Amino acid sequence: MTTMTEASVREFKMPDVGEGLTEAEILKWYVQPGDTVTDGQVVCEVETAKAAVELPIPYDGVVRELRFGEGTTVDVGTAIISVDVAGGGAAAAQAPEASASAVAAAPAVSAEKKPEPSKPAAGSGRQPVLVGYGVATSSTKRRPRKGPEIPAQEASKAIQSELNGHGAAAAAKPRPLAKPPVRKLAKDLGVDLATVIPSGPDGIITREDVHAAVTPPQQAPEPVTAPPVTPVAAPAAPAASYDAARETRIPVRGVRKATAAAMVGSAFTAPHVTEFVTVDVTRTMKLVEELKQDKEFQGLRVNPLLLIAKALLVAIRRNPDVNASWDEAAQEIVVKHYVNLGIAAATPRGLIVPNIKDADAKTLPQLAEGLAELVATAREGKTSPAAMQGGTVTITNVGVFGVDTGTPILPPGESAILAVGAIKLQPWVHKGKVKPRQVTTLALSFDHRLIDGELGSKVLADVAAVLEQPKRLITWA
């Protein structure tokens, strides 16, 4: 019989704060056991493979236990904190039901008091809403993230077969656990994942497992009778040396881990082609200075990246087929009639590519505002997962590091990425004379399944033409 104390305890589980993410790392706890929490209060900050996110708790009560310490990676759906909601009133009644299975106790969390972040002011209209924790008051059932799923009809048939005395029913064969790049590798090598023995955590099939399934087992050599010898102790294998004073090891996780996996998957999935053009941007730089004095841009940051972004959007409007994606399952090219413009941003947690939604529909001041907000949010490490999804074309500005250009790798699912090099004063033939001009080099990488050399060249040439003669922003837009 459940006691009153047990019935009053609610377990807050790690939500899926993105789309399909399976785990998150606890960066910081803002509460400790014994603290009072209220509905909507942020209790911790976690880092997923896409961004750092603050988690609000959905009910009132007193913290009973923190299940995991800071720095621990926790699977989605696992309880991370328990709260005693006795006397919590209506909020307690609306709280999700506690999980039937208990979670093993984690290492103790430091008792040092963490500062509590400020809650949104009453009436501000900003309530934190997470995927899986919406505004609806009724609890919802979440699809389990791990383990094989058996359709309800087949489960019913299995039970009925047992009741009829027909023996054990043939259960549906579980789908092997493997990440998309591993599934792609298995498909390319002609390996059935159902025959592969997994070696990864929780039964996940790794790339090494797939390669092992392809490599035929070596035949054992014929036994050779040898005269008995006196056994001699073999020398111990030297341990891997690691000089802590001269080397630093950095765990790859979170954003860096996801970025590495995405870049490997993109590089070995989409056939990349990169084209280059060097262009005189002297007139563009003059226009930048003029716009800084324009009253419509007061309070906004105007820089060359703004006009380069606009030039790319104009080029896409003139060549709409470049804004597309490849549907592998349907073997179709999907042309997008909108542009979600990604901007590669270097952050302390790694490279992220948030995007400006419907950038093609924005005016130049609106685009400037979108760029400023995107950069500021990325630097603070507060970019939401939604802001990094659905990109179609990306710009990466390597010129800020003094680099002339590069051969960028496409973000997965996108058709093209434009690298912008450093803008330098160089000798240039202008109106038949060699003069010092502001010059830069652009590099456009694109998916050759979607974009052939002619289309890619047209897009890059149009971007260069706009930057050389910015008045084309008016005549071509």
BALUMFI-501858 format. One record per residue (C-alpha): x, y, z; residue in one letter. Coordinates in steps of 0.02 Angstrom, whole numbers, plus 32768, in hexadecimal, padded with zeros to 4 digits. Layout:
// residues N
+------+------+------+-------+
!   c1 !   c2 !   c3 ! bator !
+------+------+------+-------+
!    X !    Y !    Z !     A !
...
+------+------+------+-------+
END
This chain:
// residues 477
+------+------+------+-------+
!   c1 !   c2 !   c3 ! bator !
+------+------+------+-------+
! 8000 ! 8000 ! 8000 !     M !
! 8047 ! 80A8 ! 7FCD !     T !
! 8067 ! 811F ! 805C !     T !
! 8034 ! 81D5 ! 805B !     M !
! 80EB ! 8209 ! 804F !     T !
! 810B ! 819F ! 7FB4 !     E !
! 806C ! 81DC ! 7F61 !     A !
! 80A0 ! 8291 ! 7F79 !     S !
! 8149 ! 827E ! 7F21 !     V !
! 8156 ! 82AF ! 7E6B !     R !
! 81EB ! 8284 ! 7DFC !     E !
! 821F ! 8302 ! 7D77 !     F !
! 8269 ! 82A6 ! 7CE2 !     K !
! 82EA ! 82E3 ! 7C66 !     M !
! 8280 ! 8326 ! 7BD6 !     P !
! 82A8 ! 831F ! 7B1D !     D !
! 82D7 ! 83D6 ! 7B07 !     V !
! 82F9 ! 83BE ! 7A4E !     G !
! 82B9 ! 834C ! 79C6 !     E !
! 82EE ! 8299 ! 79E3 !     G !
! 837C ! 82BE ! 7A5D !     L !
! 839F ! 822A ! 7ACE !     T !
! 8409 ! 8275 ! 7B58 !     E !
! 8441 ! 8316 ! 7BAE !     A !
! 84CA ! 8347 ! 7C27 !     E !
! 849E ! 839F ! 7CCA !     I !
! 8508 ! 843C ! 7CCF !     L !
! 84C8 ! 8491 ! 7D6B !     K !
! 8447 ! 8478 ! 7DF5 !     W !
! 83EE ! 8513 ! 7E34 !     Y !
! 8399 ! 84BA ! 7EC5 !     V !
! 83CB ! 8442 ! 7F51 !     Q !
! 8369 ! 83C4 ! 7FBB !     P !
! 82F7 ! 8422 ! 8032 !     G !
! 82DF ! 84B8 ! 7FBF !     D !
! 822E ! 84EE ! 7F95 !     T !
! 8206 ! 84F6 ! 7EDB !     V !
! 8171 ! 853D ! 7E7D !     T !
! 8120 ! 8512 ! 7DD8 !     D !
! 818B ! 8559 ! 7D49 !     G !
! 8228 ! 8574 ! 7DB3 !     Q !
! 82CC ! 8547 ! 7D5E !     V !
! 831F ! 84BD ! 7DC2 !     V !
! 83B4 ! 8490 ! 7D54 !     C !
! 8412 ! 84B2 ! 7CB4 !     E !
! 8439 ! 8425 ! 7C3C !     V !
! 849E ! 8418 ! 7B9D !     E !
! 8460 ! 83AF ! 7B0C !     T !
! 84B6 ! 8389 ! 7A69 !     A !
! 8470 ! 842E ! 7A28 !     K !
! 846B ! 84B1 ! 7AB1 !     A !
! 8467 ! 84DA ! 7B6B !     A !
! 83B4 ! 84E0 ! 7BAD !     V !
! 8369 ! 8510 ! 7C55 !     E !
! 82E5 ! 8497 ! 7C97 !     L !
! 824E ! 84D9 ! 7CF9 !     P !
! 81F5 ! 8462 ! 7D6E !     I !
! 8139 ! 844C ! 7D4D !     P !
! 80F7 ! 844B ! 7E01 !     Y !
! 8106 ! 8494 ! 7EB0 !     D !
! 8158 ! 843B ! 7F42 !     G !
! 81F8 ! 841B ! 7FA4 !     V !
! 8290 ! 83CB ! 7F54 !     V !
! 82A8 ! 831E ! 7F9C !     R !
! 833B ! 82DA ! 7F38 !     E !
! 83AF ! 8305 ! 7EA7 !     L !
! 83C8 ! 8261 ! 7E4B !     R !
! 8465 ! 8294 ! 7DEA !     F !
! 84F8 ! 8306 ! 7E08 !     G !
! 8539 ! 8392 ! 7D9A !     E !
! 859B ! 8354 ! 7D04 !     G !
! 8534 ! 82B4 ! 7CF5 !     T !
! 84E9 ! 8283 ! 7C4D !     T !
! 8437 ! 8244 ! 7C63 !     V !
! 83C5 ! 81EB ! 7BE7 !     D !
! 8322 ! 8241 ! 7BB4 !     V !
! 8292 ! 81FD ! 7C1C !     G !
! 82FC ! 81DC ! 7CB7 !     T !
! 82C6 ! 822D ! 7D5B !     A !
! 8344 ! 82B2 ! 7D8F !     I !
! 82EF ! 8302 ! 7E26 !     I !
! 8265 ! 82D0 ! 7E9F !     S !
! 81F4 ! 834F ! 7EF2 !     V !
! 817D ! 833C ! 7F85 !     D !
! 80DE ! 8392 ! 7F4A !     V !
! 8078 ! 8375 ! 7FE8 !     A !
! 800F ! 8410 ! 8004 !     G !
! 8039 ! 844E ! 7F55 !     G !
! 7F81 ! 8464 ! 7F2B !     G !
! 7F45 ! 8463 ! 7E79 !     A !
! 7FF4 ! 8465 ! 7E31 !     A !
! 8019 ! 83C0 ! 7E88 !     A !
! 7F7C ! 8372 ! 7E42 !     A !
! 7FB0 ! 83A1 ! 7D93 !     Q !
! 8062 ! 835E ! 7DA4 !     A !
! 8098 ! 82C9 ! 7D3C !     P !
! 808B ! 821F ! 7D90 !     E !
! 8129 ! 81DA ! 7DDB !     A !
! 8187 ! 8155 ! 7D7C !     S !
! 8163 ! 80A3 ! 7DB3 !     A !
! 821A ! 8071 ! 7DAF !     S !
! 8296 ! 80C0 ! 7E26 !     A !
! 8337 ! 810B ! 7DE4 !     V !
! 83DB ! 80D6 ! 7E32 !     A !
! 8424 ! 8158 ! 7EA5 !     A !
! 84AB ! 81C4 ! 7E55 !     A !
! 8547 ! 820D ! 7EA6 !     P !
! 851F ! 828E ! 7F27 !     A !
! 850B ! 833F ! 7EE9 !     V !
! 8574 ! 83C7 ! 7F36 !     S !
! 851B ! 841A ! 7FC6 !     A !
! 8559 ! 84C4 ! 7F92 !     E !
! 84C2 ! 8536 ! 7F7A !     K !
! 84A3 ! 8567 ! 7EC5 !     K !
! 8458 ! 8611 ! 7E9C !     P !
! 83A4 ! 8607 ! 7E67 !     E !
! 8382 ! 8657 ! 7DBE !     P !
! 8300 ! 86DE ! 7DB9 !     S !
! 8251 ! 86A7 ! 7D83 !     K !
! 81F5 ! 8701 ! 7CF8 !     P !
! 8196 ! 8797 ! 7D3C !     A !
! 80DC ! 8782 ! 7D54 !     A !
! 807D ! 87B6 ! 7CBB !     G !
! 8116 ! 87B1 ! 7C4C !     S !
! 80C8 ! 8727 ! 7BE6 !     G !
! 816C ! 86C5 ! 7BE0 !     R !
! 814E ! 8619 ! 7C26 !     Q !
! 81D5 ! 8598 ! 7C05 !     P !
! 818A ! 850F ! 7B9A !     V !
! 81EC ! 8472 ! 7B70 !     L !
! 81CB ! 83E8 ! 7AF7 !     V !
! 8163 ! 836D ! 7B59 !     G !
! 812F ! 83EF ! 7BDA !     Y !
! 80B1 ! 845F ! 7B84 !     G !
! 8025 ! 84CA ! 7BC6 !     V !
! 7FAB ! 8439 ! 7BD1 !     A !
! 7F89 ! 8407 ! 7C85 !     T !
! 7F68 ! 8350 ! 7C63 !     S !
! 7FFB ! 82D8 ! 7C61 !     S !
! 802F ! 828F ! 7BBB !     T !
! 807F ! 81E9 ! 7B92 !     K !
! 812A ! 81F6 ! 7B44 !     R !
! 816E ! 817D ! 7AC4 !     R !
! 81FC ! 811A ! 7B13 !     P !
! 82A4 ! 8149 ! 7ACB !     R !
! 82FB ! 80A3 ! 7ADE !     K !
! 82D1 ! 7FED ! 7ACA !     G !
! 8271 ! 7F93 ! 7A41 !     P !
! 81BD ! 7FC1 ! 7A22 !     E !
! 813A ! 7F39 ! 7A04 !     I !
! 8098 ! 7F6F ! 79AD !     P !
! 7FFD ! 7F5E ! 7A18 !     A !
! 7FAA ! 7EE5 ! 799E !     Q !
! 803E ! 7E6E ! 79A0 !     E !
! 8048 ! 7E77 ! 7A5D !     A !
! 7F90 ! 7E4C ! 7A66 !     S !
! 7FAA ! 7DB6 ! 79F2 !     K !
! 803A ! 7D78 ! 7A5D !     A !
! 7FD2 ! 7D7F ! 7AFC !     I !
! 7F40 ! 7D29 ! 7AA7 !     Q !
! 7FB3 ! 7C9F ! 7A68 !     S !
! 7FF1 ! 7C7E ! 7B18 !     E !
! 7F40 ! 7C76 ! 7B5B !     L !
! 7F0E ! 7BFA ! 7AD4 !     N !
! 7F9E ! 7B87 ! 7B02 !     G !
! 7FFB ! 7B9B ! 7A5F !     H !
! 80A1 ! 7BBC ! 7AB5 !     G !
! 810B ! 7C59 ! 7AAD !     A !
! 80D4 ! 7CD0 ! 7A25 !     A !
! 8150 ! 7D0C ! 79A5 !     A !
! 8173 ! 7DBC ! 79DF !     A !
! 819A ! 7E46 ! 7964 !     A !
! 8253 ! 7E4B ! 7940 !     K !
! 829C ! 7EE6 ! 7997 !     P !
! 82ED ! 7F6B ! 792B !     R !
! 83A9 ! 7F71 ! 794A !     P !
! 83E7 ! 800D ! 79A3 !     L !
! 845D ! 8074 ! 793A !     A !
! 8479 ! 812B ! 7910 !     K !
! 8451 ! 816B ! 7860 !     P !
! 8508 ! 8172 ! 7824 !     P !
! 851F ! 80BD ! 785C !     V !
! 8480 ! 8089 ! 7802 !     R !
! 84BE ! 80E0 ! 7765 !     K !
! 8566 ! 8088 ! 7773 !     L !
! 8510 ! 7FDF ! 7787 !     A !
! 84A3 ! 8002 ! 76F0 !     K !
! 8539 ! 8032 ! 7685 !     D !
! 8597 ! 7F95 ! 76B9 !     L !
! 8500 ! 7F24 ! 76A4 !     G !
! 84FC ! 7EF0 ! 775B !     V !
! 8459 ! 7EBD ! 77B0 !     D !
! 845B ! 7F13 ! 7859 !     L !
! 83F1 ! 7E86 ! 78A1 !     A !
! 8489 ! 7E13 ! 788D !     T !
! 8505 ! 7E8A ! 78DE !     V !
! 853C ! 7E6F ! 7992 !     I !
! 8534 ! 7F19 ! 79EC !     P !
! 85C1 ! 7F51 ! 7A5D !     S !
! 8588 ! 8001 ! 7A86 !     G !
! 852F ! 803B ! 7B24 !     P !
! 847B ! 8000 ! 7B37 !     D !
! 8490 ! 7F8A ! 7AA4 !     G !
! 84B5 ! 8010 ! 7A22 !     I !
! 850E ! 7FD6 ! 7984 !     I !
! 85AE ! 8036 ! 795F !     T !
! 860F ! 8052 ! 78BE !     R !
! 8690 ! 7FD4 ! 78FA !     E !
! 8608 ! 7F51 ! 790F !     D !
! 85D1 ! 7F6B ! 785A !     V !
! 8684 ! 7F5E ! 7819 !     H !
! 869E ! 7EC1 ! 7882 !     A !
! 8603 ! 7E74 ! 7832 !     A !
! 864D ! 7E94 ! 7784 !     V !
! 86FB ! 7E50 ! 77AA !     T !
! 86FA ! 7D92 ! 7797 !     P !
! 8739 ! 7D34 ! 782E !     P !
! 87EA ! 7CF7 ! 781C !     Q !
! 87FD ! 7C3B ! 7813 !     Q !
! 885A ! 7BEF ! 78A4 !     A !
! 8905 ! 7BAA ! 7871 !     P !
! 8923 ! 7AF0 ! 7870 !     E !
! 895F ! 7AB5 ! 7919 !     P !
! 8A19 ! 7A93 ! 791B !     V !
! 8A63 ! 7A1B ! 7997 !     T !
! 8AF5 ! 7A6C ! 79ED !     A !
! 8B6C ! 7A28 ! 7A6D !     P !
! 8B46 ! 7A59 ! 7B20 !     P !
! 8BA0 ! 7AF3 ! 7B57 !     V !
! 8BBA ! 7B43 ! 7BFD !     T !
! 8B39 ! 7BCF ! 7C10 !     P !
! 8B86 ! 7C7B ! 7C1B !     V !
! 8B24 ! 7D10 ! 7C5C !     A !
! 8B00 ! 7D88 ! 7BCE !     A !
! 8B31 ! 7E3D ! 7BEB !     P !
! 8A9D ! 7EAC ! 7C19 !     A !
! 8A5F ! 7F1D ! 7B8E !     A !
! 8A91 ! 7FD2 ! 7BAD !     P !
! 8A02 ! 803A ! 7BEC !     A !
! 89C8 ! 80CC ! 7B83 !     A !
! 8A2E ! 8161 ! 7BBA !     S !
! 89D7 ! 8203 ! 7BE7 !     Y !
! 8A39 ! 8299 ! 7C23 !     D !
! 89BE ! 8306 ! 7C81 !     A !
! 8A3C ! 8393 ! 7C87 !     A !
! 8A4F ! 8399 ! 7BC9 !     R !
! 89A5 ! 835C ! 7B8A !     E !
! 88F1 ! 838C ! 7BA9 !     T !
! 8860 ! 8318 ! 7B86 !     R !
! 87B7 ! 8367 ! 7B62 !     I !
! 871C ! 82F8 ! 7B66 !     P !
! 86B8 ! 8307 ! 7AC5 !     V !
! 8602 ! 831A ! 7AF1 !     R !
! 856C ! 838B ! 7ADD !     G !
! 8574 ! 8404 ! 7A4B !     V !
! 8624 ! 83D1 ! 7A18 !     R !
! 85F7 ! 8319 ! 7A11 !     K !
! 855B ! 833C ! 79AB !     A !
! 85B8 ! 83AF ! 7935 !     T !
! 8640 ! 832E ! 7916 !     A !
! 85C0 ! 82A6 ! 78F0 !     A !
! 855C ! 8319 ! 787E !     A !
! 85F5 ! 8350 ! 781B !     M !
! 8630 ! 829D ! 7802 !     V !
! 8582 ! 826A ! 77CB !     G !
! 8576 ! 82FD ! 7753 !     S !
! 8624 ! 82E7 ! 7709 !     A !
! 8606 ! 8230 ! 76E1 !     F !
! 8551 ! 8242 ! 76A9 !     T !
! 8546 ! 82DD ! 763B !     A !
! 85C5 ! 82ED ! 75AC !     P !
! 8613 ! 8397 ! 75CB !     H !
! 864B ! 8410 ! 7544 !     V !
! 869D ! 84B7 ! 756E !     T !
! 86B1 ! 854C ! 74F8 !     E !
! 870E ! 85EF ! 7517 !     F !
! 8704 ! 86A2 ! 74DD !     V !
! 8769 ! 873D ! 750D !     T !
! 8706 ! 87DE ! 7508 !     V !
! 871F ! 8899 ! 751F !     D !
! 86AC ! 88CC ! 75AE !     V !
! 86E2 ! 8981 ! 75BB !     T !
! 8634 ! 89C3 ! 7591 !     R !
! 85E5 ! 894C ! 760E !     T !
! 8657 ! 898D ! 7698 !     M !
! 8625 ! 8A3F ! 766C !     K !
! 856D ! 8A0E ! 7675 !     L !
! 858A ! 89C4 ! 7721 !     V !
! 85CB ! 8A6B ! 775F !     E !
! 8537 ! 8AC6 ! 7712 !     E !
! 84B7 ! 8A51 ! 7762 !     L !
! 8506 ! 8A6C ! 780C !     K !
! 84D0 ! 8B22 ! 77FE !     Q !
! 8421 ! 8AF8 ! 77C0 !     D !
! 8398 ! 8B18 ! 7840 !     K !
! 8341 ! 8A75 ! 7811 !     E !
! 83D8 ! 8A16 ! 7852 !     F !
! 83EC ! 8A76 ! 78F5 !     Q !
! 840D ! 89FB ! 7982 !     G !
! 8433 ! 8970 ! 7907 !     L !
! 84DC ! 8927 ! 78E0 !     R !
! 850A ! 8940 ! 7829 !     V !
! 85A0 ! 88DF ! 77E9 !     N !
! 85D9 ! 888B ! 7747 !     P !
! 858A ! 87E6 ! 777B !     L !
! 84DE ! 8839 ! 7772 !     L !
! 84F5 ! 8869 ! 76BB !     L !
! 8546 ! 87C2 ! 7691 !     I !
! 84AF ! 876A ! 76DB !     A !
! 843A ! 87D7 ! 7675 !     K !
! 84A1 ! 87B7 ! 75D8 !     A !
! 8491 ! 86FA ! 75F3 !     L !
! 83D5 ! 870A ! 760B !     L !
! 83C8 ! 876C ! 7568 !     V !
! 842F ! 86E6 ! 750F !     A !
! 83BB ! 865F ! 7553 !     I !
! 8323 ! 86C0 ! 7516 !     R !
! 8370 ! 86C5 ! 7467 !     R !
! 83A0 ! 860C ! 7471 !     N !
! 831A ! 85BA ! 74DE !     P !
! 834D ! 8506 ! 74B7 !     D !
! 83E9 ! 851D ! 7521 !     V !
! 837E ! 8524 ! 75BF !     N !
! 8353 ! 846C ! 75CD !     A !
! 8371 ! 83CA ! 762C !     S !
! 8388 ! 8313 ! 75FF !     W !
! 8303 ! 8296 ! 7636 !     D !
! 8361 ! 81F1 ! 763B !     E !
! 82C9 ! 8186 ! 7664 !     A !
! 825F ! 81C9 ! 75D5 !     A !
! 82F2 ! 81E9 ! 7561 !     Q !
! 82B2 ! 8299 ! 7542 !     E !
! 82F6 ! 834A ! 7541 !     I !
! 828E ! 83BB ! 75B1 !     V !
! 8295 ! 8472 ! 757A !     V !
! 8271 ! 84E9 ! 760B !     K !
! 8209 ! 8585 ! 75EA !     H !
! 824F ! 85D8 ! 7686 !     Y !
! 82FF ! 85FA ! 76C3 !     V !
! 8333 ! 85D6 ! 7775 !     N !
! 83DD ! 8629 ! 7772 !     L !
! 845C ! 85D6 ! 77E5 !     G !
! 84EC ! 8637 ! 7831 !     I !
! 857D ! 85CF ! 7873 !     A !
! 85AC ! 860E ! 7921 !     A !
! 8642 ! 85DC ! 798A !     A !
! 8613 ! 85CD ! 7A42 !     T !
! 866D ! 858E ! 7ADE !     P !
! 860A ! 84EC ! 7ACC !     R !
! 863A ! 84D4 ! 7A16 !     G !
! 85FE ! 8503 ! 7969 !     L !
! 8542 ! 8518 ! 7955 !     I !
! 84DB ! 854D ! 78BF !     V !
! 843A ! 85A6 ! 78F2 !     P !
! 83D1 ! 85EC ! 7865 !     N !
! 8362 ! 8681 ! 7840 !     I !
! 82B7 ! 8640 ! 7812 !     K !
! 826D ! 8680 ! 776D !     D !
! 8303 ! 86F1 ! 7752 !     A !
! 82D1 ! 870A ! 769C !     D !
! 8233 ! 8765 ! 76D2 !     A !
! 828C ! 87E3 ! 7742 !     K !
! 82BD ! 8896 ! 7719 !     T !
! 8372 ! 88CB ! 7731 !     L !
! 8350 ! 8919 ! 77DE !     P !
! 82F0 ! 887C ! 7812 !     Q !
! 8380 ! 8810 ! 77D6 !     L !
! 83FA ! 887B ! 783B !     A !
! 838E ! 8865 ! 78D5 !     E !
! 8385 ! 87A9 ! 78BA !     G !
! 8441 ! 879A ! 78A8 !     L !
! 8462 ! 8800 ! 7945 !     A !
! 83E9 ! 8797 ! 79AC !     E !
! 8430 ! 86F4 ! 7969 !     L !
! 84E4 ! 8723 ! 7991 !     V !
! 84BB ! 8766 ! 7A3F !     A !
! 8458 ! 86CB ! 7A6E !     T !
! 84E1 ! 8657 ! 7A2E !     A !
! 8569 ! 86B0 ! 7A92 !     R !
! 8501 ! 869F ! 7B30 !     E !
! 84EE ! 85E5 ! 7B0E !     G !
! 8430 ! 85F4 ! 7B10 !     K !
! 840A ! 85C2 ! 7A5D !     T !
! 8370 ! 8552 ! 7A5F !     S !
! 836D ! 84AC ! 7A01 !     P !
! 82DF ! 84EE ! 7994 !     A !
! 8350 ! 857C ! 7957 !     A !
! 83CC ! 84FC ! 7913 !     M !
! 834F ! 8492 ! 78B5 !     Q !
! 830A ! 84A4 ! 7806 !     G !
! 839B ! 8504 ! 77B8 !     G !
! 83A6 ! 8505 ! 76FA !     T !
! 8443 ! 856A ! 76CE !     V !
! 84D0 ! 85A6 ! 7740 !     T !
! 8555 ! 862E ! 7747 !     I !
! 85F9 ! 8617 ! 77A6 !     T !
! 8666 ! 86B1 ! 77BE !     N !
! 8719 ! 8673 ! 77CD !     V !
! 8759 ! 8721 ! 77A1 !     G !
! 8746 ! 875A ! 7855 !     V !
! 87DB ! 86EA ! 787D !     F !
! 8846 ! 8737 ! 77F3 !     G !
! 882F ! 86A0 ! 7781 !     V !
! 8821 ! 86BC ! 76C6 !     D !
! 87A3 ! 8631 ! 76A6 !     T !
! 877E ! 8579 ! 76C5 !     G !
! 8722 ! 84DF ! 7687 !     T !
! 8691 ! 84D2 ! 7702 !     P !
! 8630 ! 8431 ! 7722 !     I !
! 8574 ! 8438 ! 770B !     L !
! 8505 ! 8433 ! 77A5 !     P !
! 84A1 ! 8391 ! 7796 !     P !
! 8404 ! 83A4 ! 772B !     G !
! 8438 ! 8449 ! 76DC !     E !
! 8463 ! 8468 ! 7627 !     S !
! 84ED ! 84ED ! 762E !     A !
! 855F ! 854C ! 76A3 !     I !
! 85BA ! 85EF ! 767A !     L !
! 8663 ! 8613 ! 76CA !     A !
! 8694 ! 86CB ! 76D5 !     V !
! 874E ! 86F4 ! 76DE !     G !
! 87A8 ! 8789 ! 7728 !     A !
! 878D ! 8831 ! 76D3 !     I !
! 8838 ! 887B ! 76AE !     K !
! 887E ! 8912 ! 7654 !     L !
! 88D3 ! 88CD ! 75B8 !     Q !
! 8912 ! 890D ! 750F !     P !
! 8885 ! 88F6 ! 7492 !     W !
! 886A ! 8929 ! 73DD !     V !
! 87DC ! 89A8 ! 73E4 !     H !
! 87A8 ! 8A0B ! 7349 !     K !
! 8849 ! 89DA ! 72F0 !     G !
! 88BD ! 8A0F ! 737E !     K !
! 8908 ! 89B1 ! 7412 !     V !
! 88BF ! 89FA ! 74B0 !     K !
! 88B0 ! 89C4 ! 7566 !     P !
! 8803 ! 8975 ! 757B !     R !
! 87A7 ! 8914 ! 7603 !     Q !
! 87AA ! 885F ! 75C8 !     V !
! 876B ! 87BA ! 760E !     T !
! 875D ! 8704 ! 75D7 !     T !
! 86BA ! 86A3 ! 75E0 !     L !
! 86AD ! 85E5 ! 75DF !     A !
! 8609 ! 858A ! 75BE !     L !
! 85FC ! 84D1 ! 75EE !     S !
! 8562 ! 8475 ! 75B0 !     F !
! 8515 ! 83C8 ! 75A6 !     D !
! 853A ! 838A ! 74F6 !     H !
! 84A0 ! 8319 ! 74F9 !     R !
! 8434 ! 83B5 ! 7500 !     L !
! 849D ! 8438 ! 74AB !     I !
! 8504 ! 8422 ! 740D !     D !
! 8599 ! 848D ! 73DE !     G !
! 8533 ! 8505 ! 7375 !     E !
! 84B5 ! 852D ! 73FE !     L !
! 853A ! 853C ! 7485 !     G !
! 85A0 ! 85AF ! 7417 !     S !
! 8509 ! 861F ! 73F3 !     K !
! 84E3 ! 8632 ! 74AC !     V !
! 8597 ! 865D ! 74DA !     L !
! 85A6 ! 86D6 ! 7448 !     A !
! 8505 ! 872E ! 747A !     D !
! 8542 ! 8744 ! 752D !     V !
! 85E5 ! 878D ! 74ED !     A !
! 858A ! 8801 ! 7472 !     A !
! 851C ! 8848 ! 74FD !     V !
! 85B1 ! 8867 ! 756F !     L !
! 8610 ! 88BB ! 74E2 !     E !
! 857B ! 8927 ! 74B1 !     Q !
! 8507 ! 8934 ! 754A !     P !
! 8486 ! 8994 ! 74E4 !     K !
! 8453 ! 88EA ! 74A0 !     R !
! 8401 ! 88CE ! 7548 !     L !
! 837B ! 8944 ! 7507 !     I !
! 8371 ! 890D ! 7452 !     T !
! 8378 ! 8850 ! 7475 !     W !
! 8316 ! 8845 ! 7518 !     A !
+------+------+------+-------+
END
